[in-house]
């Protein structure tokens, strides 16, 4: 029988063992709730929602609650500097729209999403659920660099649910 | 002599060993270069710098190159929505100013900075060097949640310089 205390040989060192655990973390273990606005909302309304909810990225949904766009602070800043009237322009004029949105699923590996955040130089990726239609998604969460920072702290504090 | 391969008993499991390594990472191993503007620059100029350099936070320095303020995308968004003329207002009107700025040193532990980023709900912390005056600092770097995401990926990929 394997001893309950002590050690046994796995051919791996401590850091390899933990890096394997870190690689197994799933998106749903760290994702936050999404903050959404409607495609017909004005840019002004979106900026207010961003401040009220204190998030860096908003997801835009249509009347069927399907994901149609993403709004970053940069998008809103660019729009608010322009000559246009932000009370009048709807967000769907300025948003990044499907299919140019990077999405993830709740069962995806957190590390793969971390790599996407860095590669695409974005702050947030929507967690989506598929619908009966191709490339049409419902938004169920949000993964940000804040979630990644939390995961890093949990590793340092040995708070991962490792077994 | 200690065997070159295999294992020896430390009383610690793999995850404890790595969490100790993670706790030893220093700020300078992950910090980015700072992006600064002068306190007399206009809000408009600061927004342009933010877009050109593609950063989320700018540090504001005085003519002695000392840190006097911090500008987040939120600060600039708030200012650009206001009725004021962003070409006219200098950034020192809207910035968060010393001594209300959370700073870190290059020898600080990365994890302590990660905790501060989460606790203060900010995106970036300046890395500073002390001067001959109390509470007067030179900015030498920038630590962001992007750096934390990079550290997490390095752990998962077992890229830490662990020994």
Interface residues (C-beta under 8 A of the other chain):
Chain A: X6 X7 X9 X12 X13 X14 X15 X16 X17 X18 X19 X21 X22 X23 X44 X47 X50 X51 X54 X56 X73 X74 X76 X77 X78 X80 X81 X86 X111 X114 X115 X117 X118 X121 X123 X144 X145 X146 X148 X149 X150 X151 X152 X153 X155 X156 X157 X158 X160 X162
Chain B: X6 X7 X9 X12 X13 X14 X15 X16 X17 X18 X19 X21 X22 X23 X44 X47 X50 X51 X54 X56 X73 X74 X76 X77 X78 X80 X81 X86 X111 X114 X115 X117 X118 X121 X123 X144 X145 X146 X148 X149 X150 X151 X152 X153 X155 X156 X157 X158 X160 X162
